[in-house]
Amino acid sequence: MAYANDERVVVERRSNTGRILAAIVGVILLIVLILFATGFWSAKVEKTGALPDVDISAKGGELPKVDLDSKKVVVGAKDTSIEVPKVTTEKEKVAVPVVGVTDGKKD
């Protein structure tokens, strides 16, 4: 890549080493896969694996003894006077628009 910088031409060269290494690893994995798939290589396991037998026993414990002095929480209610707004409603006659549909015949 080239670009001009203060009347000089700067050329940056980038290597493709990462792509080349990834391609080589990919080809090697493909060859190994083909060798296993065709049976040229095989992996035979002589032993069958098993988990070891372990005898585990546990005895129940006790909670630790704790001497705790804490504060008491008191919950209750008390009478207090506060201002509360009152909302009232009244009935008034107002004209409300009405929408209807007729079949075009006069009554």
Summary of the structure (lengths in Angstrom):
residues: 107
radius of gyration: 44.6
end to end distance: 88.8
largest distance: 101.7
contacts: 67
relative contact order: 0.04
helix: 21%
strand: 7%
